[in-house]
Amino acid sequence: MITTTEKKLYKVLRNVGIKRNYIKNARSIDDLYLDDFDYRLLVFYFENEFNVHLRKKDIKMLTTLPAFHHYLGN
């Protein structure tokens, strides 16, 4: 069962233009094929959707989808 947080995270990823099959199969953020601009856009959407502010050191730790999920405390 998908939680509300997961739905929001998938919404953020889709807003950046990441294909659904990439999201499902990603083991790391590299598997999402983001360039620098897309990654910054992902951070922007993430901060807005979840009402958080990511520090540079936090961003570097968010290398997998589970890491994003864990960062939110879920």
C-alpha positions in Angstrom: 0.0 0.0 0.0 1.3 3.4 -1.0 1.4 6.1 1.8 0.6 9.7 1.3 4.3 10.6 1.6 5.1 8.1 -1.2 2.4 9.6 -3.4 3.8 13.1 -2.8 7.4 11.9 -3.5 6.2 10.2 -6.8 4.4 13.5 -7.7 7.6 15.4 -7.2 9.6 13.0 -9.3 7.0 13.1 -12.1 7.0 16.9 -12.0 10.7 16.8 -12.8 9.8 14.6 -15.8 11.2 11.3 -14.6 9.6 8.4 -16.4 7.5 6.1 -14.2 9.5 3.0 -15.0 12.8 4.8 -13.9 11.1 5.6 -10.6 10.0 2.0 -10.0 13.4 0.6 -10.8 15.7 3.2 -9.3 18.2 1.9 -6.7 20.0 5.3 -6.5 19.4 8.8 -7.6 21.8 8.1 -10.5 19.2 5.6 -11.9 16.8 8.5 -12.4 19.1 10.0 -15.1 19.0 13.6 -13.7 21.3 16.3 -15.0 22.4 19.2 -12.7 19.3 21.3 -13.6 16.9 18.4 -13.1 18.5 17.6 -9.7 18.1 21.2 -8.6 14.5 21.2 -9.8 13.9 18.0 -7.8 15.2 19.7 -4.7 13.0 22.7 -5.3 9.9 20.6 -5.8 10.8 18.4 -2.8 11.2 21.4 -0.5 7.9 22.9 -1.7 5.9 19.8 -1.5 7.1 18.7 1.9 7.7 22.1 3.4 11.3 21.5 4.3 14.6 23.2 3.6 17.4 21.0 2.4 20.9 22.0 3.4 23.8 21.1 1.0 25.0 18.3 3.3 21.5 16.8 3.4 21.2 16.9 -0.3 24.4 14.9 -0.7 23.0 12.2 1.6 19.8 11.8 -0.5 21.2 9.4 -3.0 18.4 6.9 -3.1 14.6 7.0 -3.0 14.5 5.3 0.4 16.9 8.0 1.6 14.5 10.6 0.6 11.7 8.7 2.4 13.9 8.3 5.5 14.8 12.0 5.5 11.1 12.8 5.9 11.0 10.6 9.0 8.8 7.8 7.6 
